[in-house]
Amino acid sequence: MDLSQINKNQKAHIKSIHAQNTLKKRLLSLGLGIGKEVEVVETSLQKKYH
């Protein structure tokens, strides 16, 4: 499952990180690594249905 598929307030465990090396290093420096739990608390893009 991709992070963009997780709903607000849903938790998930990181199984892998698919990113360019610079971004991957930045995420790891913020404590986001394989095996860590994350929770989506807010999104900047809203889904719009017509």
N, C-alpha and C positions, 0 to 999 in steps of 0.2 A: 504494500500500500504506500502511496506517495503522501507526503505531508499535506499537500493541497487537498487530499481526499478526507482528511480528518475534520470532523465537525467541531464547532466551538464547544469548549469544556470537555472534550474527549481527550483521553490520555493514550499514549502509545510508547512503545520502546523502540529505540533506534537500532536497526539491524545492520544498516549500511549507510554510507554517505557518498552520494554521487555528485561530486563538485570538483571544480578546478582546484589545483593544489593550494593556491593562495586562500581561497574561501574555506577550504577544508581545514587548513591550519588555523584560520580565524575562529571557526566554529569550535574546534578542539580547545583553543585558548579560552573560550567562553564556558567550557565545561560540557559541551555537547559532543558526546562520543558514543561509540557503539556500546549498547547495553544500558544506556541512560534512559530514563523516562522523561517524556516531554508532555506538556498539556497545551492545547490551543486555547488561549484566553481571549484573543481578539484577532480579527483579520482586517486588512486594509482594503480588500476588494470585496464588494458585495455582489452576490448572485442576483441577477434580475430575471424575472420570468414574465413573459408577455402572453 
